[in-house]
Structures are given as structure tokens and as C-alpha cells.
Amino acid sequence: MSYTPQLDDDTQPRSPLKDIPLKPTISVDDVEDAPPSSGCGMYALISVVLVVFAVAIVALAGAAGWTSGQREAETLVRSTRDAAIRDQVDRIPGDVASGNTVLLRTRLEWLATSAPEYNDLPNLALTGTAVYLNTLPTTTPTPSPTPEATTEAAPNELAIATVEDSDSGFDVAALYEQAETAMNGSLWEDAIELLDVVVGLDPSFRRDEVRRALNQALQNRALELYNANQPAAANILVGRAEEYGQIDSGLDYERYAAELYLRARNAIGLGSPVAISTLQELISLGAGGRYYDDAMQLLYNQYVLIGDSYLAQTNYCSAASQYQQAMNIFSSGTANGKYANAQNLCLNAPPTVDPNWALTPGAVAPVGVVAPPGQ
């Protein structure tokens, strides 16, 4: 008996999955015996990474904000410094034209120490030197070729001694004359600068006259600043004027009103009692005052802001009271509609139960508050 091998039929298409072994079947017992899954550890690792990323993002955001704030502060300081430099430079041509070597030297020294990098500083220094040299007396040549020896001072030395009539080397009398000229022209700021230099160089020089002049110049300059809506700077000058004599009663009133106004502006905030009381005191000085209209508007705004705060806390009755205060200042404005709304809510709001109400027999609950049942 012969054996005939069985051959595959190549005429039929073969499945590509025919020779791939099937995956073994996993039983329940195998699952129970398997080692614990690492999924929990992976989740924990991912959570840690996310927390680290969140902390890093917060830190970077904080660093970016700090850097931005530093940059803005540096820009403000730089702009303020540049404005001060520009102001001093702009005053130099006037000093040159008037030949005021004292103020010119002071400004140049300030620029040399505060702004040594200023591009035009060398040229300004040369200009100042030239102005100073022009103020020096010229030497008169002696006609005799063989002048006799003498113990007297030479003419140029006498002239220099006349100019340098103080230990500082400056003509204090000439500076005082320039200050008087500035005062005659109502140039109070220039007069104050010149008089300050005179006092600094020689405090005993015509002491009473200089003090009276400073008192007058400071008061007039302070009034200019009040009119220019610069009350803080004006108050400083009034205080300086008092150091050299009495001040005008009208200027004293101006200072008092300005102090109230500045105090109120500094205290303005949501519900600030200091701001409200100060504004009321400022308004009581009378209509027509320098700060009266502004104080009325500020007080109106304060009452509206306090009312808005009460309204946000659902304290409708207190909000309506604040809006009413604002309406007492101005009969029309945003407070009118807000008052109507708050008053309606105040009258129609349902009473609330106070859980802290004392459990005292016969106790009476406050208006708008309902005592717990059984009380």
C-alpha cells in the first residue's frame, strides 16, 4: 500500500491570517494572579508633572509682571530726570544773556554731577567760562616803560577786590540789584532764586531788606501757583514766606482751603469717612470758593459709590439712604435712578430669619427680621 502525501491546494487563495497563531485565552484566575497594574503610578507621575508645570507658569507670570513693573518705574524715573535736565538747560540762555554768573555756575555744577553724560555739557561749560571771563575787569597798561616800585595794589587787583566783595568771590550787591529788577517785573520765581543765592552767600547782607523781599516774592509766587491749580507747591511757598515775616490773611485762607482739598483728595476711597467729613468742611467755607464746585462733585460721587457698595451687599435700605444723600447735593444725576431701584427693593424685600436671634421668651425681633418659629 503506497502513501500519497496530501498537498495544499495552490489553486485556492490563502488567507494571510492562516499561519498567525491565535492569542492565548486569559482566564479569570490568570488575571487574579497577575502583578498589580502600573496605571496608578503613571497617573501619579502625570499629576506631579502637571503641578510642576503649573507652578512654573505662575512663577514665570509673576517674574514677567515684576519685570514689567520695574521697566515702567525706570521709564518714569528717566522721564522725570530728563525733564529736570531739560528745564535747567533751557534756563541757561537767560543766565547768559543777563550775565548772571552765579546761577549759571550753579546750573552747570548741577548738570556736571547729575547728568555727566549730557551731550552738550562741554559746550555749555565753555559758554559759562566765556561769560565769567567777560565779567572780569581788563588790565590797564601802564604808559611808563619803567614803573616805579610801589607797595600799592595794581589797578586790576583793586578792580578784582571791588568785584569780589565777599568771601565767595561773587558780587552780592549786584545779585541783589538783579533780584530787585526781577521783582519790579513781577518775575517772582527768578527773584526768589536770586534772593536765595544772596542769603546763601552772605546771610548778613542787608538782612532786613532781603527778608522782606523774599517774603513778598514767595507770597506772590504762591498766589500764582494757587491760580494755576498747584495747591501743594503753593502751600510750600507760603510756609517759606512765614519764615521771613507775616503773610497776608487772604493767602492764609488760601492755604487752609488748599490743605482741606488735598486732605480730601488723599482720603478719597470707597466709604472713606475722612474724605466725606473733609469735603463737607470744605463746602462749608461757602460757594464761590476755589475748590467748592470740585468738592461738591467729589462728595456726590462718594455717596453714590457707598450706595453701590451697599446695593452689592443686598443692603437695599442703606443703599437708598446713600443715594438720597447724593440727591441732596445734585437734584439730577445717576443717583436718581439708583435711589428708585434701591428704595423699591428696600420696601418689598422679604423679611429674613436671623439664626443668631436670642432664644429669650418674649423677645421682640428687630424691624425686618423674623424671629425663629416658636419665639
One Martini backbone bead per residue (centre of mass of N, CA, C, O) as a GRO file, in nm:
protein
  375
    1MET     BB    1   0.093   0.038   0.027
    2SER     BB    2   0.067   0.355  -0.071
    3TYR     BB    3   0.183   0.690  -0.011
    4THR     BB    4  -0.006   0.997  -0.032
    5PRO     BB    5   0.050   1.312  -0.026
    6GLN     BB    6  -0.082   1.607   0.109
    7LEU     BB    7  -0.162   1.888  -0.075
    8ASP     BB    8  -0.190   2.190  -0.129
    9ASP     BB    9  -0.408   2.420  -0.260
   10ASP     BB   10  -0.296   2.658  -0.497
   11THR     BB   11  -0.573   2.751  -0.630
   12GLN     BB   12  -0.632   2.880  -0.357
   13PRO     BB   13  -0.675   3.125  -0.157
   14ARG     BB   14  -0.484   3.268   0.100
   15SER     BB   15  -0.470   3.345   0.421
   16PRO     BB   16  -0.281   3.565   0.615
   17LEU     BB   17  -0.403   3.428   0.901
   18LYS     BB   18  -0.338   3.125   0.909
   19ASP     BB   19  -0.029   3.133   1.049
   20ILE     BB   20  -0.142   3.287   1.290
   21PRO     BB   21  -0.143   3.279   1.609
   22LEU     BB   22  -0.337   3.255   1.860
   23LYS     BB   23  -0.442   3.401   2.132
   24PRO     BB   24  -0.445   3.348   2.437
   25THR     BB   25  -0.643   3.258   2.687
   26ILE     BB   26  -0.771   3.446   2.953
   27SER     BB   27  -0.822   3.399   3.272
   28VAL     BB   28  -0.930   3.479   3.581
   29ASP     BB   29  -0.689   3.356   3.732
   30ASP     BB   30  -0.470   3.511   3.580
   31VAL     BB   31  -0.558   3.792   3.669
   32GLU     BB   32  -0.526   3.750   3.977
   33ASP     BB   33  -0.204   3.665   3.940
   34ALA     BB   34  -0.132   3.931   3.849
   35PRO     BB   35   0.033   4.202   3.854
   36PRO     BB   36   0.017   4.506   3.927
   37SER     BB   37  -0.071   4.789   3.793
   38SER     BB   38   0.089   5.096   3.653
   39GLY     BB   39  -0.137   5.325   3.628
   40CYS     BB   40  -0.121   5.483   3.897
   41GLY     BB   41   0.171   5.578   3.865
   42MET     BB   42   0.124   5.737   3.607
   43TYR     BB   43  -0.082   5.937   3.719
   44ALA     BB   44   0.104   6.055   3.937
   45LEU     BB   45   0.321   6.159   3.743
   46ILE     BB   46   0.139   6.348   3.581
   47SER     BB   47   0.051   6.525   3.819
   48VAL     BB   48   0.330   6.628   3.895
   49VAL     BB   49   0.395   6.761   3.625
   50LEU     BB   50   0.156   6.959   3.625
   51VAL     BB   51   0.232   7.107   3.883
   52VAL     BB   52   0.507   7.205   3.788
   53PHE     BB   53   0.399   7.366   3.549
   54ALA     BB   54   0.215   7.556   3.709
   55VAL     BB   55   0.435   7.682   3.885
   56ALA     BB   56   0.606   7.786   3.649
   57ILE     BB   57   0.391   7.973   3.529
   58VAL     BB   58   0.350   8.151   3.777
   59ALA     BB   59   0.645   8.242   3.803
   60LEU     BB   60   0.668   8.368   3.521
   61ALA     BB   61   0.439   8.572   3.555
   62GLY     BB   62   0.559   8.721   3.797
   63ALA     BB   63   0.824   8.800   3.659
   64ALA     BB   64   0.693   8.960   3.431
   65GLY     BB   65   0.549   9.168   3.610
   66TRP     BB   66   0.799   9.276   3.756
   67THR     BB   67   0.951   9.365   3.504
   68SER     BB   68   0.736   9.561   3.402
   69GLY     BB   69   0.737   9.745   3.653
   70GLN     BB   70   1.036   9.822   3.640
   71ARG     BB   71   1.025   9.949   3.359
   72GLU     BB   72   0.819  10.171   3.429
   73ALA     BB   73   0.981  10.302   3.658
   74GLU     BB   74   1.231  10.372   3.490
   75THR     BB   75   1.083  10.551   3.288
   76LEU     BB   76   0.981  10.762   3.492
   77VAL     BB   77   1.255  10.846   3.605
   78ARG     BB   78   1.380  10.930   3.336
   79SER     BB   79   1.172  11.146   3.255
   80THR     BB   80   1.208  11.325   3.505
   81ARG     BB   81   1.510  11.379   3.466
   82ASP     BB   82   1.492  11.498   3.180
   83ALA     BB   83   1.311  11.737   3.259
   84ALA     BB   84   1.512  11.868   3.457
   85ILE     BB   85   1.739  11.909   3.255
   86ARG     BB   86   1.582  12.077   3.048
   87ASP     BB   87   1.514  12.310   3.238
   88GLN     BB   88   1.808  12.399   3.299
   89VAL     BB   89   1.897  12.445   3.006
   90ASP     BB   90   1.674  12.662   2.933
   91ARG     BB   91   1.799  12.876   3.150
   92ILE     BB   92   2.084  12.952   3.044
   93PRO     BB   93   2.040  13.180   2.832
   94GLY     BB   94   1.937  13.386   3.045
   95ASP     BB   95   2.201  13.395   3.208
   96VAL     BB   96   2.380  13.488   2.977
   97ALA     BB   97   2.227  13.752   2.900
   98SER     BB   98   2.254  13.867   3.211
   99GLY     BB   99   2.526  13.767   3.355
  100ASN     BB  100   2.460  13.523   3.557
  101THR     BB  101   2.704  13.349   3.717
  102VAL     BB  102   2.577  13.209   3.957
  103LEU     BB  103   2.349  13.044   3.821
  104LEU     BB  104   2.524  12.922   3.603
  105ARG     BB  105   2.713  12.762   3.788
  106THR     BB  106   2.495  12.598   3.933
  107ARG     BB  107   2.386  12.451   3.684
  108LEU     BB  108   2.652  12.323   3.587
  109GLU     BB  109   2.708  12.161   3.844
  110TRP     BB  110   2.450  11.993   3.833
  111LEU     BB  111   2.505  11.864   3.555
  112ALA     BB  112   2.783  11.735   3.627
  113THR     BB  113   2.649  11.545   3.858
  114SER     BB  114   2.358  11.449   3.725
  115ALA     BB  115   2.463  11.487   3.392
  116PRO     BB  116   2.750  11.380   3.255
  117GLU     BB  117   2.617  11.263   2.969
  118TYR     BB  118   2.567  11.521   2.848
  119ASN     BB  119   2.640  11.630   2.534
  120ASP     BB  120   2.642  11.967   2.584
  121LEU     BB  121   2.831  12.025   2.830
  122PRO     BB  122   3.099  12.138   2.713
  123ASN     BB  123   2.971  12.388   2.577
  124LEU     BB  124   2.850  12.508   2.836
  125ALA     BB  125   3.118  12.543   2.981
  126LEU     BB  126   3.240  12.740   2.778
  127THR     BB  127   3.023  12.953   2.807
  128GLY     BB  128   3.064  13.007   3.109
  129THR     BB  129   3.359  13.094   3.089
  130ALA     BB  130   3.313  13.336   2.901
  131VAL     BB  131   3.127  13.494   3.088
  132TYR     BB  132   3.325  13.521   3.321
  133LEU     BB  133   3.555  13.665   3.167
  134ASN     BB  134   3.377  13.917   3.089
  135THR     BB  135   3.351  14.014   3.399
  136LEU     BB  136   3.631  14.082   3.399
  137PRO     BB  137   3.873  14.296   3.442
  138THR     BB  138   4.083  14.495   3.272
  139THR     BB  139   4.404  14.571   3.200
  140THR     BB  140   4.593  14.856   3.250
  141PRO     BB  141   4.827  15.004   3.086
  142THR     BB  142   5.142  15.130   3.139
  143PRO     BB  143   5.309  15.401   3.006
  144SER     BB  144   5.551  15.334   3.165
  145PRO     BB  145   5.840  15.143   3.117
  146THR     BB  146   5.935  15.231   3.432
  147PRO     BB  147   5.799  15.139   3.694
  148GLU     BB  148   5.757  15.205   4.009
  149ALA     BB  149   5.795  15.095   4.306
  150THR     BB  150   5.512  14.965   4.493
  151THR     BB  151   5.273  14.887   4.753
  152GLU     BB  152   5.047  14.913   4.576
  153ALA     BB  153   4.791  14.821   4.411
  154ALA     BB  154   4.684  14.724   4.132
  155PRO     BB  155   4.426  14.800   3.936
  156ASN     BB  156   4.320  14.506   3.892
  157GLU     BB  157   4.315  14.435   4.194
  158LEU     BB  158   4.107  14.649   4.276
  159ALA     BB  159   3.879  14.550   4.095
  160ILE     BB  160   3.858  14.265   4.208
  161ALA     BB  161   3.801  14.352   4.499
  162THR     BB  162   3.531  14.491   4.427
  163VAL     BB  163   3.387  14.239   4.319
  164GLU     BB  164   3.511  14.073   4.566
  165ASP     BB  165   3.300  14.133   4.846
  166SER     BB  166   3.334  13.825   4.911
  167ASP     BB  167   3.431  13.508   5.000
  168SER     BB  168   3.302  13.377   4.729
  169GLY     BB  169   3.347  13.591   4.471
  170PHE     BB  170   3.077  13.763   4.476
  171ASP     BB  171   2.832  14.002   4.383
  172VAL     BB  172   2.586  14.067   4.597
  173ALA     BB  173   2.475  14.343   4.512
  174ALA     BB  174   2.414  14.265   4.218
  175LEU     BB  175   2.213  14.039   4.285
  176TYR     BB  176   2.010  14.220   4.431
  177GLU     BB  177   1.948  14.399   4.189
  178GLN     BB  178   1.835  14.171   4.014
  179ALA     BB  179   1.604  14.102   4.206
  180GLU     BB  180   1.463  14.377   4.190
  181THR     BB  181   1.410  14.365   3.887
  182ALA     BB  182   1.233  14.109   3.895
  183MET     BB  183   1.015  14.231   4.082
  184ASN     BB  184   0.933  14.469   3.897
  185GLY     BB  185   0.852  14.229   3.672
  186SER     BB  186   0.710  13.981   3.821
  187LEU     BB  187   0.964  13.772   3.869
  188TRP     BB  188   0.941  13.566   4.123
  189GLU     BB  189   1.118  13.318   4.068
  190ASP     BB  190   1.382  13.471   4.008
  191ALA     BB  191   1.393  13.629   4.274
  192ILE     BB  192   1.417  13.384   4.459
  193GLU     BB  193   1.682  13.274   4.350
  194LEU     BB  194   1.857  13.526   4.404
  195LEU     BB  195   1.796  13.554   4.710
  196ASP     BB  196   1.904  13.277   4.790
  197VAL     BB  197   2.194  13.341   4.708
  198VAL     BB  198   2.240  13.577   4.893
  199VAL     BB  199   2.192  13.420   5.157
  200GLY     BB  200   2.412  13.204   5.102
  201LEU     BB  201   2.658  13.404   5.082
  202ASP     BB  202   2.513  13.652   5.277
  203PRO     BB  203   2.316  13.672   5.554
  204SER     BB  204   2.401  13.990   5.637
  205PHE     BB  205   2.293  14.115   5.383
  206ARG     BB  206   2.057  14.318   5.412
  207ARG     BB  207   1.856  14.152   5.588
  208ASP     BB  208   1.575  14.294   5.599
  209GLU     BB  209   1.538  14.339   5.294
  210VAL     BB  210   1.563  14.045   5.203
  211ARG     BB  211   1.330  13.931   5.372
  212ARG     BB  212   1.106  14.105   5.251
  213ALA     BB  213   1.148  14.014   4.960
  214LEU     BB  214   1.098  13.712   5.006
  215ASN     BB  215   0.815  13.734   5.119
  216GLN     BB  216   0.688  13.865   4.869
  217ALA     BB  217   0.774  13.662   4.649
  218LEU     BB  218   0.648  13.406   4.774
  219GLN     BB  219   0.352  13.503   4.781
  220ASN     BB  220   0.319  13.563   4.477
  221ARG     BB  221   0.395  13.279   4.378
  222ALA     BB  222   0.174  13.127   4.531
  223LEU     BB  223  -0.065  13.262   4.388
  224GLU     BB  224   0.007  13.153   4.109
  225LEU     BB  225  -0.026  12.852   4.189
  226TYR     BB  226  -0.320  12.860   4.269
  227ASN     BB  227  -0.419  12.957   3.984
  228ALA     BB  228  -0.268  12.681   3.860
  229ASN     BB  229  -0.348  12.431   4.032
  230GLN     BB  230  -0.097  12.424   4.282
  231PRO     BB  231  -0.133  12.374   4.607
  232ALA     BB  232   0.117  12.228   4.716
  233ALA     BB  233   0.337  12.429   4.619
  234ALA     BB  234   0.209  12.678   4.752
  235ASN     BB  235   0.226  12.588   5.050
  236ILE     BB  236   0.533  12.586   5.064
  237LEU     BB  237   0.573  12.893   5.013
  238VAL     BB  238   0.413  12.993   5.255
  239GLY     BB  239   0.596  12.865   5.465
  240ARG     BB  240   0.846  13.028   5.381
  241ALA     BB  241   0.730  13.315   5.423
  242GLU     BB  242   0.702  13.288   5.738
  243GLU     BB  243   1.017  13.301   5.790
  244TYR     BB  244   1.010  13.633   5.686
  245GLY     BB  245   0.706  13.671   5.785
  246GLN     BB  246   0.415  13.781   5.727
  247ILE     BB  247   0.095  13.696   5.606
  248ASP     BB  248  -0.166  13.710   5.428
  249SER     BB  249  -0.492  13.643   5.495
  250GLY     BB  250  -0.574  13.538   5.213
  251LEU     BB  251  -0.340  13.327   5.198
  252ASP     BB  252  -0.419  13.168   5.450
  253TYR     BB  253  -0.691  13.075   5.335
  254GLU     BB  254  -0.579  12.928   5.092
  255ARG     BB  255  -0.422  12.718   5.254
  256TYR     BB  256  -0.659  12.593   5.409
  257ALA     BB  257  -0.821  12.501   5.161
  258ALA     BB  258  -0.594  12.330   5.036
  259GLU     BB  259  -0.565  12.130   5.270
  260LEU     BB  260  -0.849  12.014   5.249
  261TYR     BB  261  -0.835  11.920   4.957
  262LEU     BB  262  -0.588  11.730   4.983
  263ARG     BB  263  -0.706  11.549   5.205
  264ALA     BB  264  -0.950  11.450   5.045
  265ARG     BB  265  -0.801  11.327   4.801
  266ASN     BB  266  -0.633  11.121   4.976
  267ALA     BB  267  -0.916  10.988   5.113
  268ILE     BB  268  -1.032  10.877   4.872
  269GLY     BB  269  -1.295  10.629   4.891
  270LEU     BB  270  -1.467  10.361   4.983
  271GLY     BB  271  -1.616  10.497   5.255
  272SER     BB  272  -1.466  10.755   5.348
  273PRO     BB  273  -1.496  10.955   5.625
  274VAL     BB  274  -1.275  11.167   5.580
  275ALA     BB  275  -1.363  11.267   5.304
  276ILE     BB  276  -1.648  11.361   5.381
  277SER     BB  277  -1.580  11.559   5.613
  278THR     BB  278  -1.383  11.736   5.447
  279LEU     BB  279  -1.578  11.818   5.222
  280GLN     BB  280  -1.784  11.952   5.407
  281GLU     BB  281  -1.588  12.166   5.514
  282LEU     BB  282  -1.521  12.291   5.238
  283ILE     BB  283  -1.817  12.371   5.166
  284SER     BB  284  -1.861  12.557   5.425
  285LEU     BB  285  -1.694  12.806   5.310
  286GLY     BB  286  -1.842  12.841   5.038
  287ALA     BB  287  -1.949  12.974   4.771
  288GLY     BB  288  -1.691  13.044   4.525
  289GLY     BB  289  -1.473  12.879   4.578
  290ARG     BB  290  -1.204  12.721   4.447
  291TYR     BB  291  -1.326  12.409   4.558
  292TYR     BB  292  -1.635  12.377   4.556
  293ASP     BB  293  -1.725  12.223   4.299
  294ASP     BB  294  -1.536  11.980   4.336
  295ALA     BB  295  -1.643  11.896   4.615
  296MET     BB  296  -1.933  11.834   4.529
  297GLN     BB  297  -1.865  11.609   4.326
  298LEU     BB  298  -1.707  11.425   4.518
  299LEU     BB  299  -1.938  11.378   4.723
  300TYR     BB  300  -2.139  11.256   4.529
  301ASN     BB  301  -1.960  11.013   4.446
  302GLN     BB  302  -1.935  10.890   4.727
  303TYR     BB  303  -2.233  10.820   4.776
  304VAL     BB  304  -2.265  10.636   4.531
  305LEU     BB  305  -2.048  10.428   4.607
  306ILE     BB  306  -2.175  10.342   4.874
  307GLY     BB  307  -2.443  10.251   4.755
  308ASP     BB  308  -2.325  10.030   4.572
  309SER     BB  309  -2.211   9.861   4.803
  310TYR     BB  310  -2.480   9.800   4.944
  311LEU     BB  311  -2.620   9.671   4.700
  312ALA     BB  312  -2.417   9.430   4.672
  313GLN     BB  313  -2.515   9.341   4.983
  314THR     BB  314  -2.836   9.376   4.999
  315ASN     BB  315  -2.851   9.678   5.132
  316TYR     BB  316  -3.102   9.868   5.038
  317CYS     BB  317  -3.159  10.088   5.252
  318SER     BB  318  -2.871  10.206   5.266
  319ALA     BB  319  -2.850  10.274   4.968
  320ALA     BB  320  -3.084  10.476   4.959
  321SER     BB  321  -2.960  10.676   5.160
  322GLN     BB  322  -2.710  10.751   4.988
  323TYR     BB  323  -2.862  10.850   4.738
  324GLN     BB  324  -3.007  11.076   4.890
  325GLN     BB  325  -2.753  11.237   4.958
  326ALA     BB  326  -2.680  11.295   4.665
  327MET     BB  327  -2.954  11.442   4.592
  328ASN     BB  328  -2.893  11.686   4.789
  329ILE     BB  329  -2.678  11.804   4.594
  330PHE     BB  330  -2.808  11.672   4.328
  331SER     BB  331  -3.112  11.646   4.156
  332SER     BB  332  -2.933  11.526   3.923
  333GLY     BB  333  -2.860  11.185   3.822
  334THR     BB  334  -2.758  10.866   3.896
  335ALA     BB  335  -2.905  10.852   4.179
  336ASN     BB  336  -3.205  10.843   4.105
  337GLY     BB  337  -3.236  10.556   3.983
  338LYS     BB  338  -3.100  10.408   4.222
  339TYR     BB  339  -3.300  10.491   4.439
  340ALA     BB  340  -3.558  10.363   4.324
  341ASN     BB  341  -3.454  10.073   4.332
  342ALA     BB  342  -3.367  10.053   4.632
  343GLN     BB  343  -3.642  10.135   4.757
  344ASN     BB  344  -3.806   9.902   4.638
  345LEU     BB  345  -3.636   9.675   4.771
  346CYS     BB  346  -3.672   9.767   5.063
  347LEU     BB  347  -3.996   9.743   5.072
  348ASN     BB  348  -4.008   9.432   4.916
  349ALA     BB  349  -3.839   9.275   5.094
  350PRO     BB  350  -3.803   8.995   5.246
  351PRO     BB  351  -3.791   8.862   5.535
  352THR     BB  352  -3.548   8.760   5.770
  353VAL     BB  353  -3.378   8.509   5.937
  354ASP     BB  354  -3.220   8.505   6.250
  355PRO     BB  355  -3.007   8.266   6.382
  356ASN     BB  356  -2.899   8.467   6.634
  357TRP     BB  357  -3.146   8.480   6.786
  358ALA     BB  358  -3.252   8.508   7.088
  359LEU     BB  359  -3.385   8.263   7.324
  360THR     BB  360  -3.618   8.472   7.438
  361PRO     BB  361  -3.881   8.521   7.611
  362GLY     BB  362  -4.050   8.785   7.450
  363ALA     BB  363  -3.885   8.861   7.221
  364VAL     BB  364  -3.804   9.123   6.988
  365ALA     BB  365  -3.773   9.174   6.671
  366PRO     BB  366  -3.645   9.336   6.440
  367VAL     BB  367  -3.683   9.517   6.179
  368GLY     BB  368  -3.710   9.275   5.917
  369VAL     BB  369  -3.705   9.044   6.140
  370VAL     BB  370  -3.745   8.702   6.190
  371ALA     BB  371  -3.824   8.492   6.411
  372PRO     BB  372  -3.817   8.204   6.515
  373PRO     BB  373  -3.995   7.954   6.570
  374GLY     BB  374  -4.159   8.008   6.888
  375GLN     BB  375  -4.103   8.340   6.951
   0.00000   0.00000   0.00000
